[in-house]
Amino acid sequence: MYNHILFAKLFCTDKEYINRLEIYKVYRNILLELISNKEKYIGQFVDDVYNITGVKFDKLDPKFIDNIIFYNNLRYSEEHRVEFIYIIKELLNKIEINIFSTNRIFYAMVIFKLLDTKFGADFTNSYKRFKNVVDSKIAEFQNQEINSEFNKYIKDNYVVNRKYISKERNKIYYKSLLKTTLFSLIAFNSLYKKIKNKASYNCIIS
């Protein structure tokens, strides 16, 4: 991006170059904010799991945190669909056979976190019946007193009938969508003004 900005300087007037730089500053802040939220997304979850269940990933099953990181920004594809389904089924099976309630809550939290990843959201929204089951389970956990801390965690963090099942993820998604739309409008408006004024210079649009 920096190279595009510097290269554009050769083909733009000073005024146009300044406008491009200002737009880039706004967009760069968006990217940095999203990166920060991704790191918080994983770290906070590990803390929540321990505070509610007392379970540490490295003691019970560390591979699930790796799965969450892997699917967090993976675009949905048939290639990984079967593997993802297998992981969810494995977790559901662990809930069924586990006699300790804290462990069952742990696996339930992992399932919801996997379904809240980029891949998980795309997968869930691709199957309406499955989406309905997930939403109904969230509503059930929000209203059923299984564990007071777990109950509060579900109420505070999850929501139904949205693109993502977590409130925080939806905030990030809609905020980034809005900012990207505004950025596009600014770039389009800049181009429109150039055409309207029949500018005599040529400028590369980064």
N, C-alpha and C positions, 0 to 999 in steps of 0.2 A: 504493500500500500504506500509506504514512504517513497519507493521508487517511482510509482505512478504520480504521486504529488509533485515530486521534484521534476520529473520529465514533463509534466503538464505546464510547468513554469515557462518552458521554452516556447510554448504555443499559445499562451494566454496573456492577456493584459494584466497589469499589477492588480487591478480591481477584481478581475475575475479569479485570479490566483488566490487572493485573500479570502474570497467567498468560498472557494473550494477547501481551503485550509480550515476555515471555521466549521464547515459541514463535517469534515473528517474528525475534528476534535470531538464533536457531539457523538459521532458514530463510534469513535474509539472508546469513549466513556461507557457506552452501552456494552461493548465487548468486555471491557474490564469488569463491569458490574456482573455480567453473566458468569464470567470465570470465577469470580469471588463467590457467587451463589452456589456454583457447582461444588466447590470445596466445602462450603458450609453444609451443603445437602448431605454429604456423606458423614462428615465429622459429627454433626449434631445427632444424626441417627444412632451412631454407635453409643453416644452418651445417653440417649433416650432409652435404648435397649437395656443398658446396664442399670440405669436408675429405676426402671420399672421391674425388671426381672432378676437383676443381679447377675445376669449371664454375660460373660465376655466371649467375643467371637473367637479369640485365639484358644480358648479352653473348650468350647463346645463344637463349633464347626466354622473355621475361618474361611472356607471356600465361598460361603454365601456373600460375604462382603466383596469378594472379587467378582462374583456374578453381578452384583448391583453396580459396581463400577463399570463393568464391561457393557451392560445393557443400558447404562444411564444416558448415553448419547448415540446409541446404535440405531440407525434407521431400520424400520421394519422390513423384513424380507423373508421369503419362504425358506431360504437357506438355514436361518436360525430359528424358525418357528417350532420345529419338532423338538429341538433341544430345549427351548424355553418352556414348552408344555411339559416336558419330562421333569424339569426342575420344579415347576409348580406342583406337579403330581407327587414328586418326592417329598416336598414340604408338607403337603396335605396328608400324606401317609404317616409322616413323623408326628403330626398332630394327633392322628387317630390312635397310634400305638403308644404314645408317651403318657406315662402316668402322672408326671409332675406338671402341675398347672402353669408354673413359671416357664417351663420349656415349651409348652403348647402356645403360650402367649408369645414367646420368642419367635417361634416359627411363623405364627400368624403375622407378626410385625414384619418379618422378612418377606413374606408373600406380598403384603401391601406395598412394601418398598420396591419390590421388583415390578409390580404392576404400575407403579408410579414413575418408572423410568421412561425415557423416550420410547424405547422399544415396547415396553409393557403397555404404555398408553395407546400406541398405534395398534398393538395386538388386541387389546381389550375393546377398542372402538371399532375394530373390524368385525367383531362378532357380537351382535346385539343381545342375544340370549345370555352370553357370558357376561357382558357389561351389566345386564340387569341383575344377574346373580351377585356380582361384585358390589353393586350399589346396595342391594338388599342386605348383604352381609355387613357392610359399613353401618347401615342404619340399625341393624340388629345389635352390633357391638356398641353403638352410641347410646342405645336405650336399655341394654341389658347389663345389669351390674355383675360382671364376671370378676373384675378386679378394679378397685376404685381408681388406681393410677392409670391402668390400661384404658379404662372407660373414659377418663379425662383426656388421655392422649389421643384417642380416636376422635372425640368431640372437638378438640382443639386443632387437630391437624388434617382431618379428612372431610371430604364433601362428596355429594352424589350429583349426577347429571351434569358433569363438566368434562372437559377434555382430559384433564388429569384428575386423579382422585384426591390429591393433596391440595390444601388451600394455598400453601406457599408456592408450589409448582405452578398453579394456575395464575397466581399473581405475577410471577416471573414471565410466564408465557404471554399473557395479555399485555403486560407492560412492554416487553420486547417487541411484540407485534405492533403495538401502537407507535413506538419510537421508530421502528423500521418504516412504517407507513408514512410517518411525518418526514423522515429523512428522504424517502422517495419523492414525496410531494415537493420538498424544497429543491431537490435536484431537477425535477420536472419543471418547476416554476422558473428555475434559472435558465434551463434550456429554452423554455417558451419565450422568455423575455429576449433572449438572444435572437431567436427567429423573428419575433415581432419587430424588434428594432433593426433587423437586417444588419447585424453586426458584420464588420468587415474582417474579423479575425477568426481563426479556426482554433478550437480548444478541445483537447481530448477529455472526455468525460470519464473520470476514474470510477 
